[in-house]
Amino acid sequence: MLRRLFNRTPKTPPTAPVPTGLPAGVVVWAIGDIHGRLDLLEVLLESLAQADASDAQRRVLVFLGDYVDRGANSQGVIDRLTALQDQGLFETHFLKGNHEDKMMEFLRDPSVGAAWCEYGGAEALKSFGLKAPAMKHRTEGWATLSADLKHRLSPRQLRFLRELEASVSIGGYFFAHAGARPGIPLDEQSEYDLMWVRSSFLKDPDPFDRVVVHGHTPAAEPYADHRRIGVDTKAYESGVLTAVRLEGMSLQFIQAVADLDGAPGIRTLPSQKVLPD
């Protein structure tokens, strides 16, 4: 017994995978949590459309989820994204955030309405011309409101919400709303974890086989290291909507920023390399 214990092969500590970046001719922009800030989204999309993609044959926009709730214009954001998808000017991927998850749950199960409204759903409802029932303990009021929201959603809007992706992988990057559960291969992650994971993903030091690009956890500044790139800068409150531009082995953050008068402008941070620690 003791011999077997002392003769065990020591565990090899994990090493950071060598980042592979993106293939030549591919440019990806990943856009963080919008939360109803149509004003910031419009300015950011205009900037991206005018950006120099040099010789890129594949131009990809990945939206990292949380389009609705908290900000003033959830419906307008959905309409703008569906229009962008239908235009076909870019290859587009729209990921599902935990706030879309809650909104769709409310359509299926009105009993979650009170919790969703406290979570930012009240603002989303307002953008559709609806409001929470005055007597929040009455289940029939939430059932009526759920039916009303389903009626207000156009077939195109509803299809957009139903077809949101859990994740997408491009080159050496894995895109998901929240991140990924440590110890589980990226391609085996549950949809729930991809939308909801937080502290275990942020605190674990071990890298995955691809760099994870995510939103979900707001911060004053975007973040990047050999393991993850975070682009949620709390747009609904800070007035800063962040995207990251990925090309080859480089990354650059681009931000739509509301000034004191509320008119958004563009701020571009210095380009940097994706390198292991």
Accessible surface in RSA format (square Angstrom, percent):
REM  Atomic radii and reference values for relative SASA: ProtOr
REM  Chains: A
REM  Algorithm: Lee & Richards
REM  Probe-radius: 1.40
REM  Slices: 20
REM RES _ NUM      All-atoms   Total-Side   Main-Chain    Non-polar    All polar
REM                ABS   REL    ABS   REL    ABS   REL    ABS   REL    ABS   REL
RES MET A   1   149.67  77.5 118.33  78.3  31.34  74.6 103.49  88.0  46.18  61.2
RES LEU A   2   123.37  68.7 121.02  86.6   2.35   5.9 121.03  85.0   2.34   6.3
RES ARG A   3   188.54  79.2 178.42  91.0  10.12  24.1  61.05  83.4 127.49  77.3
RES ARG A   4   161.07  67.6 154.15  78.6   6.91  16.5  73.95 101.1  87.11  52.8
RES LEU A   5    75.58  42.1  62.47  44.7  13.11  32.9  62.59  44.0  12.99  35.0
RES PHE A   6   167.90  84.0 139.27  86.3  28.63  74.5 142.50  86.4  25.41  72.7
RES ASN A   7   106.18  73.2  77.61  75.0  28.57  68.8  28.99  69.8  77.19  74.6
RES ARG A   8   171.92  72.2 152.43  77.7  19.49  46.4  56.08  76.6 115.84  70.2
RES THR A   9   124.40  88.5  98.43  99.8  25.97  61.9  66.40  89.2  58.00  87.7
RES PRO A  10   111.52  81.3  95.54  87.1  15.98  58.1 106.11  87.6   5.40  33.6
RES LYS A  11   186.71  91.1 155.81  95.6  30.89  73.6 107.43  96.7  79.28  84.4
RES THR A  12   109.90  78.2  92.05  93.3  17.86  42.6  63.14  84.8  46.76  70.7
RES PRO A  13    95.23  69.4  88.66  80.8   6.58  23.9  93.27  77.0   1.96  12.2
RES PRO A  14    77.17  56.2  48.14  43.9  29.03 105.5  58.73  48.5  18.43 114.6
RES THR A  15   113.23  80.5  93.90  95.2  19.33  46.1  67.46  90.6  45.78  69.2
RES ALA A  16    38.77  35.6  15.37  23.7  23.40  53.2  15.37  21.6  23.40  62.0
RES PRO A  17    50.62  36.9  35.63  32.5  15.00  54.5  46.85  38.7   3.77  23.4
RES VAL A  18   126.61  83.3 113.87 103.1  12.74  30.7 114.22  99.2  12.39  33.6
RES PRO A  19    17.99  13.1   4.68   4.3  13.31  48.4  12.47  10.3   5.53  34.3
RES THR A  20    99.48  70.8  75.36  76.4  24.12  57.5  73.35  98.5  26.12  39.5
RES GLY A  21     2.67   3.3   0.00   N/A   2.67   3.3   0.11   0.3   2.56   5.7
RES LEU A  22    10.10   5.6   0.00   0.0  10.10  25.4   0.50   0.4   9.60  25.8
RES PRO A  23    76.95  56.1  63.19  57.6  13.76  50.0  75.43  62.3   1.51   9.4
RES ALA A  24   106.51  97.9  69.83 107.8  36.67  83.4  80.48 113.3  26.03  68.9
RES GLY A  25    14.80  18.2   0.00   N/A  14.80  18.2   4.58  12.6  10.22  22.9
RES VAL A  26    12.23   8.0  11.56  10.5   0.67   1.6  11.56  10.0   0.67   1.8
RES VAL A  27     0.04   0.0   0.04   0.0   0.00   0.0   0.04   0.0   0.00   0.0
RES VAL A  28     0.00   0.0   0.00   0.0   0.00   0.0   0.00   0.0   0.00   0.0
RES TRP A  29     0.45   0.2   0.45   0.2   0.00   0.0   0.00   0.0   0.45   0.7
RES ALA A  30     0.00   0.0   0.00   0.0   0.00   0.0   0.00   0.0   0.00   0.0
RES ILE A  31     0.20   0.1   0.00   0.0   0.20   0.5   0.00   0.0   0.20   0.6
RES GLY A  32     1.28   1.6   0.00   N/A   1.28   1.6   0.14   0.4   1.15   2.6
RES ASP A  33     2.96   2.1   1.10   1.1   1.85   4.4   0.05   0.1   2.90   2.9
RES ILE A  34     0.32   0.2   0.32   0.2   0.00   0.0   0.32   0.2   0.00   0.0
RES HIS A  35     5.70   3.1   5.70   4.0   0.00   0.0   1.46   1.5   4.24   4.9
RES GLY A  36     1.75   2.2   0.00   N/A   1.75   2.2   0.00   0.0   1.75   3.9
RES ARG A  37    43.57  18.3  42.89  21.9   0.68   1.6  12.13  16.6  31.44  19.1
RES LEU A  38    39.58  22.0  38.29  27.4   1.29   3.2  38.29  26.9   1.29   3.5
RES ASP A  39    58.41  40.9  45.72  45.5  12.69  30.0  40.95  96.4  17.46  17.4
RES LEU A  40     0.00   0.0   0.00   0.0   0.00   0.0   0.00   0.0   0.00   0.0
RES LEU A  41     0.00   0.0   0.00   0.0   0.00   0.0   0.00   0.0   0.00   0.0
RES GLU A  42    70.10  40.2  66.89  50.6   3.21   7.6  32.23  62.3  37.87  30.9
RES VAL A  43    33.45  22.0  32.25  29.2   1.19   2.9  32.63  28.3   0.82   2.2
RES LEU A  44     0.00   0.0   0.00   0.0   0.00   0.0   0.00   0.0   0.00   0.0
RES LEU A  45     8.63   4.8   5.18   3.7   3.44   8.7   5.56   3.9   3.06   8.2
RES GLU A  46   105.45  60.5  97.88  74.1   7.57  18.0  36.24  70.1  69.21  56.5
RES SER A  47    26.80  22.6  18.55  24.8   8.25  19.0   9.37  20.0  17.43  24.4
RES LEU A  48     2.50   1.4   2.50   1.8   0.00   0.0   2.50   1.8   0.00   0.0
RES ALA A  49    59.01  54.3  37.72  58.2  21.29  48.4  38.15  53.7  20.86  55.3
RES GLN A  50   135.85  76.0 102.87  75.2  32.98  78.5  44.65  95.0  91.20  69.2
RES ALA A  51    33.96  31.2  16.74  25.8  17.22  39.2  26.74  37.7   7.22  19.1
RES ASP A  52   116.20  81.4  94.96  94.5  21.24  50.2  44.37 104.4  71.83  71.6
RES ALA A  53     9.10   8.4   4.66   7.2   4.44  10.1   4.70   6.6   4.40  11.7
RES SER A  54    80.50  68.0  39.83  53.2  40.68  93.7  48.31 102.9  32.19  45.1
RES ASP A  55   103.10  72.2  90.50  90.1  12.59  29.8  46.17 108.7  56.92  56.8
RES ALA A  56    17.20  15.8   0.11   0.2  17.09  38.9   0.32   0.5  16.88  44.7
RES GLN A  57   150.33  84.1 112.28  82.1  38.05  90.6  68.71 146.3  81.62  61.9
RES ARG A  58    94.65  39.7  91.43  46.6   3.22   7.7  38.03  52.0  56.62  34.3
RES ARG A  59    66.77  28.0  60.44  30.8   6.33  15.1  28.91  39.5  37.86  22.9
RES VAL A  60     0.00   0.0   0.00   0.0   0.00   0.0   0.00   0.0   0.00   0.0
RES LEU A  61     0.61   0.3   0.61   0.4   0.00   0.0   0.61   0.4   0.00   0.0
RES VAL A  62     0.00   0.0   0.00   0.0   0.00   0.0   0.00   0.0   0.00   0.0
RES PHE A  63     0.33   0.2   0.33   0.2   0.00   0.0   0.33   0.2   0.00   0.0
RES LEU A  64     0.33   0.2   0.00   0.0   0.33   0.8   0.00   0.0   0.33   0.9
RES GLY A  65     0.17   0.2   0.00   N/A   0.17   0.2   0.00   0.0   0.17   0.4
RES ASP A  66     3.50   2.4   3.50   3.5   0.00   0.0   0.00   0.0   3.50   3.5
RES TYR A  67     0.86   0.4   0.86   0.5   0.00   0.0   0.86   0.6   0.00   0.0
RES VAL A  68     0.00   0.0   0.00   0.0   0.00   0.0   0.00   0.0   0.00   0.0
RES ASP A  69     0.00   0.0   0.00   0.0   0.00   0.0   0.00   0.0   0.00   0.0
RES ARG A  70    88.77  37.3  71.36  36.4  17.42  41.5  11.45  15.7  77.32  46.9
RES GLY A  71     5.02   6.2   0.00   N/A   5.02   6.2   5.02  13.8   0.00   0.0
RES ALA A  72    88.67  81.5  64.42  99.4  24.26  55.2  72.18 101.7  16.49  43.7
RES ASN A  73    53.67  37.0  53.58  51.8   0.09   0.2  10.84  26.1  42.84  41.4
RES SER A  74     0.00   0.0   0.00   0.0   0.00   0.0   0.00   0.0   0.00   0.0
RES GLN A  75    49.90  27.9  49.90  36.5   0.00   0.0   4.33   9.2  45.56  34.6
RES GLY A  76    13.57  16.7   0.00   N/A  13.57  16.7  11.44  31.4   2.13   4.8
RES VAL A  77     0.00   0.0   0.00   0.0   0.00   0.0   0.00   0.0   0.00   0.0
RES ILE A  78     0.00   0.0   0.00   0.0   0.00   0.0   0.00   0.0   0.00   0.0
RES ASP A  79    62.75  44.0  58.79  58.5   3.96   9.4  26.08  61.4  36.67  36.6
RES ARG A  80    55.86  23.5  51.84  26.4   4.02   9.6  19.45  26.6  36.41  22.1
RES LEU A  81     0.00   0.0   0.00   0.0   0.00   0.0   0.00   0.0   0.00   0.0
RES THR A  82     8.85   6.3   8.85   9.0   0.00   0.0   0.24   0.3   8.62  13.0
RES ALA A  83    41.49  38.2  34.06  52.6   7.44  16.9  41.11  57.9   0.38   1.0
RES LEU A  84     7.08   3.9   6.85   4.9   0.23   0.6   6.85   4.8   0.23   0.6
RES GLN A  85    62.94  35.2  49.15  35.9  13.80  32.9  14.77  31.4  48.17  36.5
RES ASP A  86    94.25  66.0  59.53  59.3  34.72  82.1  34.02  80.1  60.23  60.1
RES GLN A  87   100.12  56.0  68.88  50.3  31.24  74.4  34.49  73.4  65.63  49.8
RES GLY A  88    55.14  68.0   0.00   N/A  55.14  68.0  25.36  69.6  29.78  66.7
RES LEU A  89   127.24  70.9 101.58  72.7  25.66  64.5 105.03  73.8  22.21  59.8
RES PHE A  90    22.50  11.3   9.63   6.0  12.87  33.5  14.54   8.8   7.96  22.8
RES GLU A  91    61.89  35.5  48.69  36.8  13.21  31.4  40.49  78.3  21.40  17.5
RES THR A  92    27.82  19.8   8.17   8.3  19.65  46.8   0.58   0.8  27.24  41.2
RES HIS A  93    30.63  16.7  30.16  21.0   0.47   1.2  29.23  30.1   1.40   1.6
RES PHE A  94     7.35   3.7   5.58   3.5   1.77   4.6   5.58   3.4   1.77   5.1
RES LEU A  95     0.00   0.0   0.00   0.0   0.00   0.0   0.00   0.0   0.00   0.0
RES LYS A  96    32.70  16.0  32.48  19.9   0.22   0.5   5.58   5.0  27.12  28.9
RES GLY A  97     0.00   0.0   0.00   N/A   0.00   0.0   0.00   0.0   0.00   0.0
RES ASN A  98     3.69   2.5   3.69   3.6   0.00   0.0   0.00   0.0   3.69   3.6
RES HIS A  99     3.82   2.1   3.82   2.7   0.00   0.0   0.02   0.0   3.80   4.4
RES GLU A 100     0.00   0.0   0.00   0.0   0.00   0.0   0.00   0.0   0.00   0.0
RES ASP A 101    24.96  17.5  24.96  24.8   0.00   0.0   0.12   0.3  24.84  24.8
RES LYS A 102    50.63  24.7  50.63  31.1   0.00   0.0  20.05  18.0  30.57  32.6
RES MET A 103     0.26   0.1   0.26   0.2   0.00   0.0   0.26   0.2   0.00   0.0
RES MET A 104    16.84   8.7  16.84  11.1   0.00   0.0  16.84  14.3   0.00   0.0
RES GLU A 105    44.97  25.8  44.97  34.0   0.00   0.0   9.50  18.4  35.47  29.0
RES PHE A 106     0.00   0.0   0.00   0.0   0.00   0.0   0.00   0.0   0.00   0.0
RES LEU A 107    12.53   7.0   6.09   4.4   6.44  16.2   6.30   4.4   6.23  16.8
RES ARG A 108   159.55  67.0 124.48  63.5  35.07  83.5  74.84 102.3  84.70  51.3
RES ASP A 109    58.23  40.8  56.64  56.4   1.59   3.8  19.60  46.1  38.62  38.5
RES PRO A 110    36.88  26.9  36.88  33.6   0.00   0.0  36.88  30.4   0.00   0.0
RES SER A 111    81.43  68.8  50.63  67.6  30.80  70.9  43.26  92.1  38.16  53.5
RES VAL A 112    22.78  15.0  19.22  17.4   3.57   8.6  22.68  19.7   0.11   0.3
RES GLY A 113     0.00   0.0   0.00   N/A   0.00   0.0   0.00   0.0   0.00   0.0
RES ALA A 114    33.19  30.5  31.82  49.1   1.37   3.1  32.33  45.5   0.86   2.3
RES ALA A 115    60.10  55.3  50.41  77.8   9.69  22.0  54.03  76.1   6.07  16.1
RES TRP A 116     1.00   0.4   0.29   0.1   0.72   1.7   0.83   0.4   0.18   0.3
RES CYS A 117    12.65   9.6   4.84   5.4   7.81  18.4   5.17  13.1   7.48   8.1
RES GLU A 118   150.61  86.5 109.17  82.6  41.44  98.7  44.46  86.0 106.15  86.7
RES TYR A 119    58.50  27.3  53.25  30.3   5.25  13.7  53.51  40.2   4.99   6.2
RES GLY A 120     6.44   7.9   0.00   N/A   6.44   7.9   5.63  15.5   0.81   1.8
RES GLY A 121     0.00   0.0   0.00   N/A   0.00   0.0   0.00   0.0   0.00   0.0
RES ALA A 122    40.65  37.4  35.45  54.7   5.19  11.8  36.21  51.0   4.44  11.8
RES GLU A 123    70.34  40.4  67.91  51.4   2.43   5.8  24.30  47.0  46.04  37.6
RES ALA A 124     0.34   0.3   0.22   0.3   0.12   0.3   0.34   0.5   0.00   0.0
RES LEU A 125     0.30   0.2   0.03   0.0   0.27   0.7   0.26   0.2   0.04   0.1
RES LYS A 126   161.22  78.7 150.47  92.3  10.75  25.6  93.46  84.1  67.76  72.2
RES SER A 127    23.79  20.1   1.15   1.5  22.64  52.1  10.59  22.5  13.20  18.5
RES PHE A 128     7.10   3.6   0.71   0.4   6.39  16.6   3.71   2.3   3.39   9.7
RES GLY A 129    56.73  70.0   0.00   N/A  56.73  70.0  33.59  92.2  23.14  51.8
RES LEU A 130    19.12  10.6  11.57   8.3   7.55  19.0  16.11  11.3   3.01   8.1
RES LYS A 131   173.43  84.6 161.58  99.1  11.85  28.2 106.87  96.2  66.56  70.9
RES ALA A 132    24.94  22.9  11.13  17.2  13.81  31.4  11.13  15.7  13.81  36.6
RES PRO A 133    28.14  20.5  15.87  14.5  12.27  44.6  27.24  22.5   0.90   5.6
RES ALA A 134   106.47  97.9  63.08  97.4  43.39  98.7  74.69 105.2  31.79  84.2
RES MET A 135   100.44  52.0  94.70  62.7   5.74  13.7  67.61  57.5  32.83  43.5
RES LYS A 136   113.27  55.3 102.22  62.7  11.05  26.3  57.23  51.5  56.04  59.7
RES HIS A 137   136.29  74.5 105.64  73.4  30.65  78.4  89.40  92.1  46.89  54.6
RES ARG A 138   103.62  43.5 102.01  52.0   1.61   3.8  25.57  34.9  78.05  47.3
RES THR A 139    98.51  70.1  93.56  94.9   4.94  11.8  68.61  92.2  29.90  45.2
RES GLU A 140    91.64  52.6  85.94  65.0   5.70  13.6  65.98 127.6  25.66  21.0
RES GLY A 141    20.36  25.1   0.00   N/A  20.36  25.1  17.46  47.9   2.90   6.5
RES TRP A 142     8.69   3.5   8.69   4.2   0.00   0.0   7.89   4.2   0.80   1.3
RES ALA A 143    48.40  44.5  42.46  65.5   5.94  13.5  42.97  60.5   5.43  14.4
RES THR A 144    81.89  58.2  76.32  77.4   5.57  13.3  54.64  73.4  27.25  41.2
RES LEU A 145    10.43   5.8   9.26   6.6   1.16   2.9  10.26   7.2   0.17   0.5
RES SER A 146     4.21   3.6   4.21   5.6   0.00   0.0   1.26   2.7   2.95   4.1
RES ALA A 147    60.48  55.6  49.58  76.5  10.90  24.8  54.81  77.2   5.67  15.0
RES ASP A 148    55.84  39.1  54.43  54.2   1.40   3.3   6.45  15.2  49.38  49.3
RES LEU A 149     0.31   0.2   0.31   0.2   0.00   0.0   0.31   0.2   0.00   0.0
RES LYS A 150    96.41  47.0  89.58  55.0   6.82  16.2  44.58  40.1  51.83  55.2
RES HIS A 151   155.65  85.1 130.28  90.6  25.37  64.9  85.95  88.6  69.70  81.1
RES ARG A 152   111.43  46.8  92.19  47.0  19.24  45.8  27.48  37.6  83.95  50.9
RES LEU A 153     8.18   4.6   0.00   0.0   8.18  20.6   0.01   0.0   8.17  22.0
RES SER A 154    43.23  36.5  37.28  49.8   5.95  13.7  39.49  84.1   3.74   5.2
RES PRO A 155   114.18  83.2 104.25  95.0   9.93  36.1 110.67  91.4   3.51  21.8
RES ARG A 156    51.28  21.5  48.80  24.9   2.49   5.9  42.99  58.8   8.30   5.0
RES GLN A 157     8.59   4.8   8.59   6.3   0.00   0.0   1.90   4.0   6.69   5.1
RES LEU A 158    22.66  12.6  22.66  16.2   0.00   0.0  22.66  15.9   0.00   0.0
RES ARG A 159   111.51  46.8 108.70  55.4   2.80   6.7  43.25  59.1  68.25  41.4
RES PHE A 160     4.18   2.1   1.68   1.0   2.49   6.5   3.26   2.0   0.92   2.6
RES LEU A 161     2.33   1.3   0.00   0.0   2.33   5.8   0.00   0.0   2.33   6.3
RES ARG A 162   158.13  66.4 124.01  63.2  34.12  81.2  43.84  59.9 114.29  69.3
RES GLU A 163   105.45  60.5  81.48  61.6  23.97  57.1  43.94  85.0  61.51  50.2
RES LEU A 164    20.54  11.4   1.24   0.9  19.30  48.5   2.67   1.9  17.88  48.1
RES GLU A 165    62.50  35.9  56.37  42.6   6.14  14.6  34.17  66.1  28.34  23.1
RES ALA A 166    28.68  26.4  19.99  30.8   8.69  19.8  20.53  28.9   8.14  21.6
RES SER A 167    34.64  29.3  20.68  27.6  13.97  32.2   0.00   0.0  34.64  48.5
RES VAL A 168    20.88  13.7  14.72  13.3   6.16  14.8  20.88  18.1   0.00   0.0
RES SER A 169    52.31  44.2  26.21  35.0  26.10  60.1  20.57  43.8  31.74  44.5
RES ILE A 170     4.98   2.8   1.54   1.1   3.44   8.3   4.98   3.6   0.00   0.0
RES GLY A 171    43.14  53.2   0.00   N/A  43.14  53.2  18.45  50.6  24.68  55.3
RES GLY A 172     6.43   7.9   0.00   N/A   6.43   7.9   3.37   9.3   3.06   6.9
RES TYR A 173     1.16   0.5   1.16   0.7   0.00   0.0   1.16   0.9   0.00   0.0
RES PHE A 174     3.90   2.0   3.90   2.4   0.00   0.0   3.90   2.4   0.00   0.0
RES PHE A 175     0.00   0.0   0.00   0.0   0.00   0.0   0.00   0.0   0.00   0.0
RES ALA A 176     0.00   0.0   0.00   0.0   0.00   0.0   0.00   0.0   0.00   0.0
RES HIS A 177     0.32   0.2   0.27   0.2   0.04   0.1   0.27   0.3   0.04   0.0
RES ALA A 178     0.39   0.4   0.00   0.0   0.39   0.9   0.00   0.0   0.39   1.0
RES GLY A 179     0.00   0.0   0.00   N/A   0.00   0.0   0.00   0.0   0.00   0.0
RES ALA A 180     0.00   0.0   0.00   0.0   0.00   0.0   0.00   0.0   0.00   0.0
RES ARG A 181    83.30  35.0  83.30  42.5   0.00   0.0  24.47  33.4  58.83  35.7
RES PRO A 182    30.64  22.3  16.56  15.1  14.08  51.2  18.08  14.9  12.56  78.1
RES GLY A 183    82.66 101.9   0.00   N/A  82.66 101.9  43.90 120.5  38.76  86.8
RES ILE A 184    62.02  35.3  59.33  44.2   2.69   6.5  60.46  43.5   1.56   4.2
RES PRO A 185    77.52  56.5  66.17  60.3  11.36  41.3  76.82  63.4   0.71   4.4
RES LEU A 186     5.63   3.1   0.27   0.2   5.35  13.5   0.27   0.2   5.35  14.4
RES ASP A 187   113.58  79.6  77.50  77.1  36.09  85.3  36.96  87.0  76.63  76.4
RES GLU A 188   123.78  71.1  96.28  72.8  27.49  65.5  38.92  75.3  84.86  69.3
RES GLN A 189    20.85  11.7   0.73   0.5  20.13  47.9   0.64   1.4  20.21  15.3
RES SER A 190    56.23  47.5  44.17  58.9  12.06  27.8  50.07 106.6   6.16   8.6
RES GLU A 191    87.52  50.2  78.71  59.5   8.82  21.0  25.18  48.7  62.35  50.9
RES TYR A 192   137.71  64.3 134.37  76.5   3.33   8.7  96.58  72.6  41.13  50.7
RES ASP A 193    15.96  11.2  15.96  15.9   0.00   0.0   0.13   0.3  15.82  15.8
RES LEU A 194     7.15   4.0   7.00   5.0   0.14   0.4   7.00   4.9   0.14   0.4
RES MET A 195     6.76   3.5   6.76   4.5   0.00   0.0   6.76   5.7   0.00   0.0
RES TRP A 196    57.21  23.0  45.11  21.8  12.10  28.4  44.92  23.9  12.29  19.9
RES VAL A 197     7.37   4.9   1.31   1.2   6.07  14.6   7.26   6.3   0.11   0.3
RES ARG A 198   102.24  42.9  97.41  49.7   4.83  11.5  39.33  53.8  62.91  38.1
RES SER A 199    61.07  51.6  57.29  76.5   3.78   8.7  25.42  54.1  35.65  49.9
RES SER A 200    40.82  34.5  29.47  39.3  11.35  26.2  37.76  80.4   3.07   4.3
RES PHE A 201     0.07   0.0   0.07   0.0   0.00   0.0   0.07   0.0   0.00   0.0
RES LEU A 202    49.64  27.6  30.06  21.5  19.58  49.2  30.08  21.1  19.57  52.7
RES LYS A 203   166.74  81.3 138.94  85.3  27.80  66.2  94.01  84.6  72.72  77.5
RES ASP A 204    39.94  28.0  32.63  32.5   7.31  17.3   7.31  17.2  32.63  32.5
RES PRO A 205   103.16  75.2  85.38  77.8  17.77  64.6  94.57  78.1   8.58  53.3
RES ASP A 206    60.18  42.2  57.00  56.7   3.19   7.5  13.27  31.2  46.91  46.8
RES PRO A 207    28.01  20.4   8.38   7.6  19.63  71.4   8.41   6.9  19.61 121.9
RES PHE A 208    21.91  11.0  13.89   8.6   8.02  20.9  20.60  12.5   1.31   3.7
RES ASP A 209    97.99  68.6  71.89  71.6  26.10  61.7  40.81  96.0  57.19  57.0
RES ARG A 210    38.78  16.3  32.85  16.7   5.93  14.1  20.87  28.5  17.91  10.9
RES VAL A 211     7.92   5.2   7.40   6.7   0.52   1.2   7.76   6.7   0.16   0.4
RES VAL A 212     0.00   0.0   0.00   0.0   0.00   0.0   0.00   0.0   0.00   0.0
RES VAL A 213     0.00   0.0   0.00   0.0   0.00   0.0   0.00   0.0   0.00   0.0
RES HIS A 214     1.75   1.0   1.75   1.2   0.00   0.0   1.75   1.8   0.00   0.0
RES GLY A 215     0.32   0.4   0.00   N/A   0.32   0.4   0.17   0.5   0.15   0.3
RES HIS A 216    12.74   7.0   7.18   5.0   5.56  14.2   4.13   4.3   8.61  10.0
RES THR A 217    35.23  25.1  27.65  28.0   7.58  18.1  27.29  36.7   7.94  12.0
RES PRO A 218    60.04  43.8  42.24  38.5  17.80  64.7  42.49  35.1  17.55 109.1
RES ALA A 219    49.65  45.7  37.38  57.7  12.27  27.9  48.60  68.4   1.05   2.8
RES ALA A 220    97.38  89.5  61.85  95.4  35.54  80.8  74.01 104.2  23.38  61.9
RES GLU A 221   108.79  62.5 102.57  77.6   6.22  14.8  52.13 100.8  56.66  46.3
RES PRO A 222    18.73  13.7   1.62   1.5  17.11  62.2   2.76   2.3  15.97  99.3
RES TYR A 223    95.90  44.8  93.18  53.0   2.71   7.1  67.86  51.0  28.04  34.6
RES ALA A 224    29.72  27.3   3.45   5.3  26.27  59.8   3.55   5.0  26.17  69.3
RES ASP A 225    38.74  27.1  24.17  24.1  14.57  34.5  21.99  51.8  16.75  16.7
RES HIS A 226    25.78  14.1  19.34  13.4   6.44  16.5  13.14  13.5  12.64  14.7
RES ARG A 227     9.79   4.1   8.93   4.6   0.86   2.1   6.29   8.6   3.50   2.1
RES ARG A 228    37.70  15.8  37.70  19.2   0.00   0.0   0.24   0.3  37.46  22.7
RES ILE A 229     0.05   0.0   0.05   0.0   0.00   0.0   0.05   0.0   0.00   0.0
RES GLY A 230     9.04  11.2   0.00   N/A   9.04  11.2   7.71  21.2   1.33   3.0
RES VAL A 231     0.57   0.4   0.00   0.0   0.57   1.4   0.00   0.0   0.57   1.6
RES ASP A 232     8.79   6.2   5.30   5.3   3.49   8.2   0.34   0.8   8.44   8.4
RES THR A 233     4.94   3.5   1.17   1.2   3.76   9.0   0.85   1.1   4.09   6.2
RES LYS A 234    67.78  33.1  66.95  41.1   0.83   2.0  23.76  21.4  44.02  46.9
RES ALA A 235     0.61   0.6   0.54   0.8   0.08   0.2   0.54   0.8   0.08   0.2
RES TYR A 236    58.26  27.2  39.43  22.4  18.83  49.0  24.49  18.4  33.77  41.6
RES GLU A 237   119.33  68.5  88.22  66.7  31.10  74.1  35.78  69.2  83.55  68.2
RES SER A 238    59.90  50.6  26.35  35.2  33.55  77.3  36.95  78.7  22.96  32.2
RES GLY A 239     5.51   6.8   0.00   N/A   5.51   6.8   5.48  15.0   0.04   0.1
RES VAL A 240    20.24  13.3  20.22  18.3   0.02   0.0  20.22  17.6   0.02   0.1
RES LEU A 241     1.31   0.7   1.07   0.8   0.24   0.6   1.31   0.9   0.00   0.0
RES THR A 242     0.54   0.4   0.00   0.0   0.54   1.3   0.00   0.0   0.54   0.8
RES ALA A 243     0.00   0.0   0.00   0.0   0.00   0.0   0.00   0.0   0.00   0.0
RES VAL A 244     0.00   0.0   0.00   0.0   0.00   0.0   0.00   0.0   0.00   0.0
RES ARG A 245    38.18  16.0  36.45  18.6   1.73   4.1   9.47  12.9  28.71  17.4
RES LEU A 246     0.05   0.0   0.05   0.0   0.00   0.0   0.05   0.0   0.00   0.0
RES GLU A 247    48.68  28.0  45.72  34.6   2.97   7.1  18.22  35.2  30.47  24.9
RES GLY A 248    25.00  30.8   0.00   N/A  25.00  30.8  24.69  67.8   0.31   0.7
RES MET A 249    63.62  32.9  58.20  38.5   5.42  12.9  54.13  46.0   9.49  12.6
RES SER A 250    26.44  22.3  26.43  35.3   0.01   0.0   9.54  20.3  16.90  23.7
RES LEU A 251     3.65   2.0   2.45   1.8   1.20   3.0   3.65   2.6   0.00   0.0
RES GLN A 252    47.40  26.5  47.32  34.6   0.08   0.2   4.35   9.3  43.06  32.7
RES PHE A 253     5.36   2.7   5.36   3.3   0.00   0.0   5.36   3.2   0.00   0.0
RES ILE A 254    12.17   6.9  12.17   9.1   0.00   0.0  12.17   8.8   0.00   0.0
RES GLN A 255     1.33   0.7   1.33   1.0   0.00   0.0   0.00   0.0   1.33   1.0
RES ALA A 256     0.00   0.0   0.00   0.0   0.00   0.0   0.00   0.0   0.00   0.0
RES VAL A 257    32.76  21.6  30.37  27.5   2.39   5.8  30.37  26.4   2.39   6.5
RES ALA A 258    25.76  23.7   9.26  14.3  16.50  37.5   9.26  13.0  16.50  43.7
RES ASP A 259    78.23  54.8  60.75  60.5  17.49  41.4  43.20 101.7  35.03  34.9
RES LEU A 260   189.66 105.6 154.53 110.6  35.12  88.3 158.48 111.3  31.17  83.9
RES ASP A 261   136.69  95.7  99.38  98.9  37.30  88.2  30.13  70.9 106.56 106.3
RES GLY A 262    40.20  49.6   0.00   N/A  40.20  49.6  27.81  76.3  12.39  27.8
RES ALA A 263    59.22  54.5  51.50  79.5   7.72  17.6  56.03  78.9   3.19   8.5
RES PRO A 264    35.63  26.0  17.82  16.2  17.80  64.7  17.84  14.7  17.79 110.6
RES GLY A 265    34.15  42.1   0.00   N/A  34.15  42.1  33.04  90.7   1.11   2.5
RES ILE A 266    74.06  42.1  36.21  27.0  37.84  91.2  36.86  26.5  37.19 100.9
RES ARG A 267   111.25  46.7 106.99  54.5   4.26  10.1  54.76  74.8  56.49  34.2
RES THR A 268    77.66  55.2  48.12  48.8  29.54  70.4  32.37  43.5  45.28  68.5
RES LEU A 269    42.48  23.7  40.95  29.3   1.53   3.9  42.31  29.7   0.17   0.5
RES PRO A 270   112.10  81.7  99.29  90.5  12.81  46.6 109.34  90.3   2.76  17.2
RES SER A 271    70.60  59.7  43.30  57.8  27.30  62.9  31.18  66.4  39.43  55.2
RES GLN A 272    78.00  43.6  69.04  50.5   8.96  21.3  29.90  63.6  48.11  36.5
RES LYS A 273   131.48  64.1 113.57  69.7  17.92  42.7  72.20  65.0  59.28  63.1
RES VAL A 274     5.16   3.4   1.27   1.2   3.88   9.4   5.16   4.5   0.00   0.0
RES LEU A 275   113.12  63.0 101.70  72.8  11.42  28.7 101.70  71.4  11.42  30.7
RES PRO A 276    57.43  41.9  41.76  38.1  15.67  57.0  41.76  34.5  15.67  97.4
RES ASP A 277   147.29 103.2  80.82  80.4  66.46 157.2  66.82 157.3  80.47  80.3
END  Absolute sums over single chains surface
CHAIN  1 A    13348.4      10483.5       2864.9       7539.6       5808.8
END  Absolute sums over all chains
TOTAL         13348.4      10483.5       2864.9       7539.6       5808.8
